[in-house]
């Protein structure tokens, strides 16, 4: 099922977009040493011009522990 959102690109005013997610590490030694990706983001990319907006999402401590143990 495709997710429908009411969105317009701020660069070209196009209305079709793709939604994605990615994770990144913070600058701590623990996160670098064990490759813990404790920062999560959602993205919205315009299908016409590829302009991408990035939004920080919140994660729980339990989700971070599960991600660490599962290697994701």
N, C-alpha and C positions, 0 to 999 in steps of 0.2 A: 504494500500500500504506500503510495507516495504521499508525503507530507505537504499540505498546501499552506502557504503563508501569504499574507498580503505584504509584498515587499517591492520596492523600487530601487534600482541602482542609483547611488548618489552621483555617479560620474556620467552615465549615459541615459538614465531614466528607463532602462529596459526592465521588464517585470519577471523574466524567467531566471531562476537561480538554482544552484546546487548547494546542498547543506552537507558539511563534513565535520570531522572531529580530529584532533591530534593531541598528543601529550608531549611534554617537555620536562627536563630536569631543572631544578633551581641551582644556585651556585654553591651549595654546600658540599663538603668533602664526602659525606656519606652517600649523597645522591649520585655523585660522580663515580665513586668507587663501585657501588652496586648497581649503577644504571637505573636508579629509581626515578620514574617519571611521575613526579608528584604535582605537576601543574597540568591542568586539562583545559582545553579550549574548544569552542565550537566556531565553525567558519560558515560564511554565506558568500558564495562566489557568483558573480554575474555570468550568465551563459553567453552574453554577447561580447563584452570587453574584458572579462576575466578579473575585474576588480574584486578584491576579497576583503571582507570585514571580518575581524577576529574578536571573539568575545570570550572572556575568561569565565569558566564555570567552577562551581564549588564541588569539592569532593569531601567525603567523610573520612575520618581516620581509619575506619574499618575497611573502606574501599581501597585506601592506600596500602593497608597491610595485605589485603587479598591480592592486589596488583603485584606487590613485592614478592609474595610467595608463589604466585603463578608465573612470574617472569614477564608480565605484560607492562 
